[in-house]
Amino acid sequence: MTRDEFLALALRNLVNATIVDELHRLALPDAWLVAGCLVQTVWNALTGRPISHGIADYDVFYFDPDTSWEAEDAVIRRLHARLAHLGAKIEIRNQARVHLWYSGKHGLPYPPLTRSTDGIDRFLTENTQLGIRPVDGNFDVYAPHGFDDVARLIVRPNRAPNFSAANYEAKAARWKALWPELTVIAADA
């Protein structure tokens, strides 16, 4: 699968396309639509399922040096207000402040990041290490592992420093139930 094929399939989902359009309008710093909502849309297109099948939420990352909760909350409220008509669960996180709460929530260390793609690099699975953002009338696509696993419906663990085998196995099991065609590589493989 090429970058352009991936992008065309991911943007078939009206929610993805609308979020990306709104990110362009808001001009949030280093803002990306990321992860499962992208790969799962592609899986749905490849397997002939409804385009939003199994998508629990839509994740937006941005990177603002203002690490106050008040600043992030203002962005969350603004984006939710602009996208409420979609009826989708949208999670917005300032990657500059994830290290402030991650270890308390997940019990694993999480160093400060320097850009949004650092957060993408820490996802549990390699196949969800994806992001798209609008740039000058086109799209920037971040995919450090390419698109082969996405196209072949393979779920592979990402051995980032914050990796949790238990969290990976739970996520992979949920996905396998929704997309039985998936090949799941074991956490200890």
Secondary structure, DSSP 8 states (H G I E B T S, - for coil): --HHHHHHHHTTSHHHHHHHHHHHHHT-TT-EEETHHHHHHHHHHHHT--TTTT---EEEEE--S---HHHHHHHHHHHHHHHGGG---EEEEETTSGGGTHHHHHSS-----SSHHHHHTT-SBGGG--EEEEETTEEEEE-TT-SHHHHTTEE-B---TT--HHHHHHHHHHHHHH-TT-EE--TT-
